[in-house]
């Protein structure tokens, strides 16, 4: 774990190294993914069956390719009342939040008499990837499926790996609640390729969203253009800005909430209190020993964790922007002045009583967020990822007369005479040839 202070002589050099550190997997996954994608594109279901047998250790012809809705319903009905209520509360809150994101069509006539506007339509077919390897996350089902359904997606396909043929019933229950239409027992880069190209069994989709490992992320990157994607996601990360009035046990738990995801996850604390910094570091070391995820959390904290002491909390804010974190907690009495300085962050959690973990499950905003400093130019998953905008315009003779000559001048300047003629002929009627 890195310990830094802005008062250290070498701080800028060491902080820059922290910002630029690469935490993605070291393996050359791009080559492997290209091979997998090509195999699925060319061989379809046969490739899916072979890759599933190799990586997930079961035969799709025996365990079944598709998980039928009766199994989803049974999984939902078998939940304890507490878990069912929790999933349904989360689904309700996520739907309510995302409903407010739906854009409105526009249709206006401007001062030149031109009718112009935009119409929004939902993506017709969407696919969501739900991890099933290291852990299974029903919350990810809700966060990906509900915005798609709110947008109006007609066919929503879920793919999820089922190692040894086993599937987490919570994932099936969440799919039932969220309104998924199909679930297939496939994962990895091969699942992304199947959704992008389609196979004999699985129909192609128009956009793919959802988190996954390095191979899944690379497959989405390679297939962007064949299919739309939400983002290329990397390891989870959290930045906490906290003063010394916080309970160090709380902040330690917040840092570990991301460290336990993966050995490549990153957790960083900024504080203006050196004594509090030490107390948090000590609390992290103690809490790790109590976690079922201790091995992963320890690897992440030791390799990628950092505690940075600043002169005051405001001094931390430009440093936070340089990190552009996936999650940002502002744990102090009045977080708004700090929040006002934030430009780059996937999602921000304001105040001492707003842990990042609440956003993972039941708050409402989406937990699929940009990582690896991509919050500088990207946003979290939303309804807009499952919609597209079509612009339109309509001119009458007066509107064409008002703006057409400028179009002709620009077309001629660009050396495109057919462009100019298409406008000029409408302006001049039978006099087109003379005008040109």
N, C-alpha and C positions, 0 to 999 in steps of 0.2 A: 504494500500500500504506500502510495506517494504522500509525503507531507511537505507542503509548501507554505511560504508566507510571502505576501507582496513586498515585505521589507527586505527580503533576501536579495543580495547582489545579483544572483543568477536567476532570479524569478522569471523574467521574460523568456529566457532561453528554455527553461524547464517547462514553463506553461505552454509555450509554443509546441514543444515536443509532445506534451499531453494532448493538445488539440489535434495534432496531426497523426497521432498514433493510429495504426490500422489494426482493428480487432476482428476483421473477418477471418474466416478459416484460411489457413496457409495452403491447403491443398489446391492444386490447379483444377478447380471444378469445371471451369469453362470447357475444357476439352472433353471431359466425361459427359457433360450435359449435351454438347453438340452431338455426340454419338447416340445418346439416349433419344434425343428429339428426332434425329434422322430415322432411327429405327421405328419409332412410333408412327412417324409420318408415312413411312414406306410399308410397314408391316402391320400397323393397326393393332387389333386385339391380340394377335399372336405375340407381339412385342410386349404388350401390357402383361400378358400372362407370364411371360418369361421373366420380366423384371420384378414382378410381384413375388414370384417364387424365389428369386435370388435375394431380394432385399427384405421382404416381409415374411418369407418362409411359410407360405401357404399357396395352394393351388386354387385359383379363382373358379375353375370348373367344379371343384368340390365344395368350397366354402360359399360360393355364390358371388356373382359379379355385383349384383345390385342388392341393396338392403331394402326390403319392402316396407311399405308404410305400416303394415300391421305390427312390425317389430318396433317401429318408432313409438306407436301408440302404447304398446305393451311396456316399453321402457318408461314412458311418461306416467302410466298408471302405477308402475311399481315404485315410483319415488316416494320417499317419506313426505309427509305433508309440509314439513319445514323446507325441504329442498325444492319441492314443486312451487311452493309459495314464493321462495326466493327467486327462482328462475322467472316466474310470471311477473313478479314485481320489477325485476330488471328489464324484461321485455317491454313492459308497459312504459317504463321511464325512457328507455331507448327510443321507442316508437314516438312518444310525445315530443322528445327533443328533435328528432329527425324530421318530423312532420313540418316543423317550422323552417326547415331548410328548402322546402320545395319552391322552386322559382316560379314566377308568374310570366305568362306570355305578354308580349308588348305589341301594340298596333296603333301607330300614330301617323298623322300627316304633318309634314314640316312646313316651314314658311315658303318653300319653293313649290309646294303642292305635291310633293312626293310622299306616297304612302310607304312606310317602312316599319319593320318590326322583327320579332323573333318568336318562334314557337318551339316549345320544349316537348320532347318525347322520351319515354323510357327506353332504355336498351331492351331489345326483345328477349335475348337469351344471355344469362349471366352465370358464371361459375364461381364458386367460393371454395378455397382450399382451407381445410381444417387439419392442423397437425395431429398426429396420433402416435408419435414415436416416444420421445422422452416424457411427454405428458399430454393429456387430452384436455382441451379447454372448451367446455360448453359456452363460456362467455364469448369466445371468439365466433361461435356459431351465431349468437344473437347479434353481435356487433357487425358482422358481415351480411347476414341474411335480412335483418330488419330494414336497414336503409334501402336494400334492393327492392323489397316488397313495398316500402313506402313510395319509392320512385315509380312503381308500377311495372316492374319486370314481369313478363309473362311466364317465363320458364327459368327457374332457379335451380341449378345443379350443384350439388355438394360432392366433393371428393375428399376422402380421408383414408389414410393408410390404416390397416388393421393388422398389426404384427401378430403372427401366428393365427390369424383369422379372427382375433378378438377385437371387439369394439366397445368403447366406453358407453354404457347406457345413458349417462348424463348428456353425452353429445347427441344421441338419438332423440332424447327427450327435448333438448333445446331446438333441434331441427323441427320437431313436431310443433312446438310452440311458435317458432318463427315463420312457418309456412313454406319450408323448403319443398321442392317438387320431386327431386330425384337425389338419391345418395348412392355413390359407387365406392367399392372397396379398393381404391387405388390411391397411391401417394407418390411423393417424390417428383422429380423432373418429368417422369413418364406420365403422371397425372396431368400436369400442366400442358404437355404436348397433346394429350388426348383431348383435352378441352379446347385447345386451340385449333387442331386440325379435324377433330372428329374421328371416330373409328366405326367399325361395323355396328357396334352396340351403342356407343355413346355419341350423341349428337354434338356438333361443335357449338361453342358459345361465342359471344361478341366481346365480352370483357371478363377478366379474371381478377378476383381480389382475394386477400387473405394472407396470413403470415406463413412462414415455413423456414426450413433450414437453408443452408447456403446453396444447395442444389436446386431447391424450389425457387429461391430468389434469382439465381442465375438463369433458370429456364424462363422465368417471366421476362427477364431482361432480353434474352435472345429472341423471344417470340413476340415482343412488342412490335406492333405493325401488322403481324398476322392477326393479332387479337389485342384489345385494349387491356391495360393493367392499371391497378391502383398506384402502386409504387414498388420500388425494389427495397425491401426492408432488410436491415441488418440486426446485429445484437441489440438487446434492450438496454436502456440507459436512463438514469435519473440524476438530476442535480437538485440538491437541497440547499437553500439559503436560509440560515437559521441564526438567531441571536442566542445569547447565553441563558435566556429565561425559559428555554424549552426544556422538557424532560429528555435527557440524553437517551433514555431507553426508547422513547418514541422515535427519535430521529435515527437511532441505530436500526430499528425495525424497518423504517422507511427505506434506508439504504440497502438493507438486505432483501427487501421486497423485489428488487430488480436483480441483485446479485444471485439469487437462488434460481433465476430462470436458466442461466447458461454460463459456462466458464468464461465466455467472451463478453458477458454483460458488463456494464460499467456503472459505478455509483460514486458520486462526488459530493462532498460537503463544502460549502463556503460558510465561514462564521467569522465574526469579529471578536471572538472570545477564545483565547488560547487554552484556557482551563476547560472550557466547554468542549473544545476540539478533542482534548485528551480524554475527557469523560465519554464522549461518543465513541472514540476508538476503542476504549476499554469495554464499553457496552457491546459493541459489535463483536469483539472477540469472545465475550461471554455468551452472547445469544447464538452465535454460530453453532456452538456445541450442543444447543438444545434442538436444533432443526433437523428434521428428516432429510432436508436438502443440504446438509452441512458440507458434504464433499464439493458440490457444485458451487455453493455460496463462498466457501473458503478459496477455491481456485479463482473465482471472479474477483473477490475482494483483494486478494494478494497480488494478482496480476494487473488489475485495472482500476482498483479503488484509489481515491485521493481525498485528502482533507487539506483545505486551503484557508489560511488565516488572512483576513483583510483588515485594514484599519477601521472600516465601517462597512455596513451592508451595501450602501450605495456604490462603494468602490467595486463590489463584486459584479454589478450588473453588466458593464461592458465585457467582462470576462465570460459571463454566462452567455452573452450573445455570440461570442466567438465559438463557444461550444455548440450553440444551437441545439439544445438537448431535446430528446423525445419527450421527457417529463420534467417539469420544473415545479418544485415546491417552494413557496415563500412563507416560511414559518416564523411569523412575528405578529405583533399586535395590530399593526396597520400596514398590510401588504400593498395597498393601492399605489403609494408613491414608487415602490419598487416595480410593481407591475407596469406602471406607466412607462418605465424605461426598457421594458422587454420588447424586442423586435423579432427575435428568432427563438421560437420554442413550439413544440408540437401541441402540448396542452399544459396549462398552468393551474396550480392548486394553491388557493389563497388562504392564508391563515394557519394557525396552529392545529386546528381541528379538521383539516382537510387533507388527509393522507392520500397519496397517489393511488393506493389500493382501492379506495372507494370509487375512483374513476374506472378501474378495471372491470367493475361489475355492475353497479346499480345507479350511478349518478345520472347517466343519460348521454353525455358526449361520447364520441367514439374512441375506443382505445387502440384502434389501428392507426398508428402515427408514424411520421417520418423519423428515421434514425440516421446515425452517421453524419450529422451536420446537415442533413437534407431539409431540415426545418427552415433553412435559409431561403428555400425556393418552393417548398412543398407544404401541403396541409394534410391533416388527418382525413381518413375515409369519411365520405358524406354521401348524401342522396345524389349530389351532382356527379359522383363517379358512376352512377347507374343511369344517367340521363345525357342527352345530347341536344344541342340547340341548332335549329335551322332558321336562318335569316330569310326574309322575303322583302320585296319591294314592288311597287306598282306606280307607273307614270301615266299621266294623260298628256295631251298635246302641250298644254301649258307648262307642265313640269318638265317635259323633255326640252322645250324651248329654253327654259330657265337654266338647266345644268348641262344640256347636251353639247353646246359649243366648247365648253371646258374639257369634256371627255374627248372630243375630236382633236383638240389641240394637244392633249397629252398623248393620245394614241399616235398621232403623227410624229411627235417628238421621240417616241419610243420606236419608230420605224415599223408600225403595225397597221398597214393601210386597211386591212379587212375590218379591224376594230373600228377605225374611223368611219368606214363606209356603212357599217351596221347602224351607227347612230345618225350619220348625215343623211342617209336615204330616208329615214323616218322624219327628219326635220324638213327635207326639201321636197318630198313627194316625187312628182314627175320630173322635177328639176335636178334630180340627183346627179346625173351625168355632167350637167353644166357646172354644178357646184363643185364637183371634184375635178 
